[in-house]
Amino acid sequence: MKRSRMWPEIRPYGWRRDVGRRRLQVSLLGIALAGLTACDAKLPEPDSPGAKVYASRCSSGCHRRFAPSSLTYEMWKLQVERMQGELVRRGLPPLSPEERALVLDYLRRHSG
């Protein structure tokens, strides 16, 4: 049965908010699933000095290890800088200049 324009469809209060909430939930689920595929992946060149520093310093207890290809090199540079501050905030020593250079060179070679 077709509704007339005179009697619009009645919807419960807040239905638009529910639709927005559902879209947000679906989006967050997609982001989480995409992130899981990038975490704890096997590292390329696992015996290289950069991979060893990355594995030991960048995923030791704080969070899961992310695949180098999950970010671009420019994004990795920002992330490494952000994590330097996070290490200090947690009372851990930041990467030394040598460690930082090794990690960034490794991430540059294997970034997405």
C-alpha positions as CSV (number, residue, x, y, z in Angstrom):
1,M,0.0,0.0,0.0
2,K,1.4,3.4,-1.0
3,R,1.4,6.1,1.6
4,S,0.0,9.5,0.7
5,R,2.0,12.7,1.0
6,M,-0.6,13.8,3.5
7,W,0.4,11.2,6.0
8,P,4.2,10.9,6.2
9,E,5.8,7.8,7.6
10,I,6.1,8.0,11.3
11,R,9.5,7.2,12.7
12,P,10.6,6.9,16.4
13,Y,12.4,9.8,18.0
14,G,16.2,9.6,17.5
15,W,16.1,7.2,14.5
16,R,18.6,9.3,12.6
17,R,21.0,9.1,15.5
18,D,20.6,5.3,15.5
19,V,21.5,5.2,11.8
20,G,24.6,7.3,12.4
21,R,25.6,5.1,15.3
22,R,25.3,2.0,13.2
23,R,27.5,3.5,10.4
24,L,30.1,4.4,13.0
25,Q,30.1,0.9,14.5
26,V,30.5,-0.7,11.0
27,S,33.3,1.8,10.2
28,L,35.2,1.0,13.4
29,L,34.8,-2.7,12.9
30,G,36.3,-2.3,9.4
31,I,39.2,-0.3,10.8
32,A,39.8,-2.9,13.5
33,L,39.8,-5.8,11.0
34,A,42.2,-4.0,8.7
35,G,44.5,-3.3,11.7
36,L,44.6,-6.9,12.7
37,T,46.0,-7.9,9.3
38,A,48.9,-5.5,9.8
39,C,49.7,-6.6,13.4
40,D,52.3,-9.2,14.4
41,A,53.1,-10.0,10.8
42,K,56.4,-11.7,10.0
43,L,59.0,-9.0,9.4
44,P,60.9,-8.8,6.2
45,E,64.7,-9.4,6.7
46,P,64.1,-10.4,10.3
47,D,67.9,-10.8,11.0
48,S,68.8,-7.4,9.8
49,P,69.9,-4.9,12.5
50,G,67.0,-2.6,11.8
51,A,64.5,-5.4,12.1
52,K,66.0,-6.5,15.4
53,V,65.8,-3.0,16.9
54,Y,62.3,-2.6,15.6
55,A,61.2,-5.9,17.0
56,S,62.8,-5.4,20.4
57,R,62.2,-1.7,21.0
58,C,59.0,-1.0,19.1
59,S,56.8,-3.9,20.2
60,S,58.1,-4.9,23.6
61,G,55.1,-4.9,25.9
62,C,53.5,-1.6,24.7
63,H,51.6,-2.9,21.6
64,R,51.6,-5.4,18.9
65,R,54.2,-5.3,16.1
66,F,52.9,-3.6,12.9
67,A,54.0,-4.8,9.5
68,P,56.3,-2.2,8.0
69,S,54.2,-2.1,4.8
70,S,51.1,-1.0,6.8
71,L,52.3,2.7,6.6
72,T,54.1,4.9,4.2
73,Y,57.6,6.0,5.1
74,E,56.4,9.6,5.8
75,M,53.8,8.1,8.2
76,W,56.4,6.0,9.9
77,K,58.6,9.0,10.5
78,L,55.7,10.7,12.3
79,Q,54.9,7.6,14.2
80,V,58.5,7.1,15.4
81,E,58.7,10.7,16.6
82,R,55.4,10.3,18.5
83,M,56.6,7.1,20.1
84,Q,59.8,8.7,21.3
85,G,57.6,11.0,23.4
86,E,55.5,8.0,24.5
87,L,58.6,6.1,25.7
88,V,59.7,9.0,27.8
89,R,56.2,9.5,29.2
90,R,56.3,5.8,30.3
91,G,59.7,6.1,31.9
92,L,61.5,4.2,29.2
93,P,64.6,5.3,27.4
94,P,63.9,6.7,23.9
95,L,65.6,5.3,20.9
96,S,69.2,6.4,20.6
97,P,70.2,8.3,17.4
98,E,71.8,5.1,16.1
99,E,68.7,2.9,16.9
100,R,66.4,5.6,15.4
101,A,68.5,5.7,12.2
102,L,68.4,1.8,11.9
103,V,64.7,1.6,12.5
104,L,63.8,4.4,10.1
105,D,66.1,3.0,7.4
106,Y,64.5,-0.4,7.8
107,L,61.0,1.1,7.7
108,R,61.9,3.1,4.6
109,R,63.0,0.0,2.7
110,H,59.9,-2.0,3.6
111,S,57.1,0.7,4.0
112,G,53.9,0.6,1.9
